[in-house]
Amino acid sequence: MDELISSRASSAPQPDGTSANRVTATGQVSGVSSLPEGPVPIGSLVCADELPDGVVVADEAGRIIVFNRVAARLTGLDPAEVTGKFVFDVLPLRDAEGRDWWVYADPYHGLPTRTRHPERSLYLADGTEILVSVGYVREDRRNGGARGSRPVRRLVISLRGAKQRERLERSRAELVSTVAHELRSPLTSVKGFTATLLNKWGRFTDDQKRVMLETVNADADRVTRLITELLDVSRIESGRMEVHRQLVDVPDRARKIIAGRVAAGDAEDRFRLEVLDGLPETWLDADKIDQILGNLVENAVRHGAGIVTIVVEPARLEGEDGNSVAVAVSVRDQGEGISPDVAPRVFRQFWRGKPRGGSRTSRHGGGTGLGLYIVKGLVEAHSGTICVRRAPGGGAEFRFTVPAGTAAA
């Protein structure tokens, strides 16, 4: 490593463009061949600039041969200017204690058994934090060389922005806080009522016992709904949301949602269903369509006012292969609506807006702030889209469109 660090001062490209002899990672002096022009491919299929993370590749002497666009964006450096320079000059990585990572990690002179460094936070000279992971491409033992020696042929460095991790950590912290808050109330109620019934069963009338047990049952349902929402969020974020398609009659599913609301105590004249002619045969996930409709209707009832109208109509959904046959469902209310500055944020995780001028974004009746986020994830799992806008007669309209699908999809 001493030879590698001491060679930094003499590593600059020569004025005449010729390559000077360099001290390599093995301590040998060798000429470095000229670098290829144009983008350097990673493997034979993917160009470095097509990769989603920053990628920097250095050769056996530590000179940069790949510096892709994402790496340029993260570091603010020009790939054309840094290509051919020594990687430890271009990326002076330091840890949180200010130590030079290149010195203590010693990538070119460390143990020959090392294959990678797991991702960790490091800092550039200007204090920019980046997430860095490093992989080694070593000389194959079958190519000869001293016993136990596997010199580094290339060093592959992956860079990611730290802001994404910070957002993830904040989201996780908010998730923990939300779960703790939402679970505390129902669990306290369940524990209190069950303990009271066990200790003083004979002191209560049958009507009193029924009220207490109904409360326990309702709170247990609330905990179950919260756990279901958290599982849905986990599947959406990990991309594991599966769609099991079957022939679905969307207007019939909407009727069942309305019937369930009426059975739960809502007035029957509060709901209206409009079905337009020409609906295509739809192959969708029935359970997820029920969940989407149920969440949107509950949102309209809880935050809106007046009549809740569900409109089901044929539509076309734009895609890579042109327009596809689709079905569109709009859920409208007659409340104050959602202001345009708030509309882009209603589908965010944990969104709980404050009421402004009678806006529907207040959090009446509780809730985790996950309902609309889950709705958006379920719609997108069907390759559909969803938006919120002002309803024709005032109020808010949530409209989602999903392709009709096929039995084999």
Order of alpha helices (4+ residues) and beta strands (2+ residues): alpha-beta-beta-beta-beta-beta-beta-alpha-alpha-alpha-alpha-beta-beta-beta-alpha-alpha-beta-alpha-beta-beta-alpha-beta-beta-alpha-beta-beta
